[in-house]
């Protein structure tokens, strides 16, 4: 029986976290929204942090990129004068 999964080595874990895990401030910048809007999205369950500690949350980059595409399509639909 062979293992069909890859165990991340220490270096790989650090690279993954450095490149693919974002802090609250980085998430706000990537999405182009305010801190209050991000808080609202988290509270409503539309974005789920992978870890939360006090005022700081950690988010996966892939989740945020997916949400950014959704937000951009909604902005184009409801605010076409901005594009």
ABEGO torsion letter per residue (X at the ends): XBBABBBBBAAAAAAAAAAABBBAAAAAAAAGBBAAAAAAAAAAGABBBABBBEABBBBBAAAAAAAAAAAAAAAAAABAAAX
